Amino acid sequence: MSTMNLALVHAKYGLLETMRIPIAVISALAFPALALLFFVVPQEVVAANPLYATQAVISLSVFAVMSNSLFSFGLTISEDREKPWDPYLRTLPGSGVSRVLGYVFSIGMMGLVAILPVIVIGKLFTAAEASVSGVLLGLVALAVSALPFMLIGVCIGYSMPSKAAIAVVQIVMFSFAFAGGLFLPPIMFAPWLDTLSTFFPSRQARELVIWAVQGGELHPWVWIGILVWIAGTAALALFLFRRDEGRRFR
């Protein structure tokens, strides 16, 4: 069986395992949507302005994908490493790449599902607007910008036990959310914080998706930053994967 076919099998059973715990699905869907409903919709200055409302929906969509990626990769991998099933899977002929791709497919699907309530609430209760092509380009930009968060989750999962991973994921998630302008728009930041936030993948993801949906200028630090984060976290994730394999299977 090819690597891609094995990855699809891993993704299928990963989704089935997630569906067996409904609260995991509900929490992934609820938090970003509730944040939009309670913190954006009541603010008429934002909700009634098409530009601001659309950017708010985009920001919380990025947050939904980011939180899903960090939690799912960080916690799933760290918990799997503590189960006897994980060492057994590593003794099988299939490559580790197929398992990682399986995580990407299954968790990526959950990320897409997580943004649906945000889009629906934004459409029904705010003046957010976007063309069909803008929405499609925005989804592509979301998928690309999610890669650093997935890889950070992989790094967390392969570097620490599940109890520590929970705390680290929460710290990373909320730090990225606030510093990246996902809860408060960067226009409200002090100049020094606005400059600092441009180095965070969450800010880069926000600006990339806004550009894809609304158009305008794409600053070089956005796509350069995303590429640097992808390259750096991919190298670190590969190192941690091989280190974990060497520690437990040599």
C-alpha positions, 0 to 999 in steps of 0.5 A: 500500500502506498504512503498516500493510501496509508495516510488516508487510512490513518486519517479515516480512523483518526476521524472515527476516534475523534467522533467517538468523543462528541465533546471534542468536536463540540468544543472545536466548533463552539469557542470561536463561534461564541467569541464572534457572537458575544464579542463582535456581534454586539459591537455595532461599530464593528458588526455594521461595518463590512470591512471591520466585520469581515476582518473580525470573521477572518480573525476568528476563523484563523483562531479556529484553525490555529487552536484546532491545529495546536490542540489536535496535534500537540495533545493527540501525538503526546497521548498516542506516544504514551499508549502501547499501540504507538510502539506497535505501529512503529514496528510495522513496515509503513513509514512515519510519513503516512502517520503524520499525513494522516494527522494532517488530513484528519485534523485539517478536516476538523479545522475546516469544520470549525470555521463553518459556524464562524462563517454562518454567524458572520453572514447572519448577524454582521455585515461581513461580505466576500465574493465566492472567489474571495472565500475560495482564496481565503480557504486556500490561504487558511490551509497554507497559514495553518501549516506552522501551527500544525508543525508547532503542535507536532513539536509539542507532541513529540517533545513532552508528555500529555499533561505538560502538552496541555498547559504549553498548548494553552499558553502558546494558543492564547499568546499567539491569539492576543499578539497576532491580533485575532482578538483585538485588531492590530490597529488598536496595538501600541506601535511597539506591539504592532511591530512585535506582532508581525513576527508571530505566525498568527499575525502573518496568517491573519494578514494573508487571509485578509489579503486573499479575501479582501485584496489590497497590499500583501507586505513581504513580511507576511509570506516571508514570515510564513515560509520561515516558520514552516521551514523552521518548525518542519526541521524541528519537528523532524529532529524531535520525531527522530529523537523520540524514535531513537530514545524509545526504539534503539 
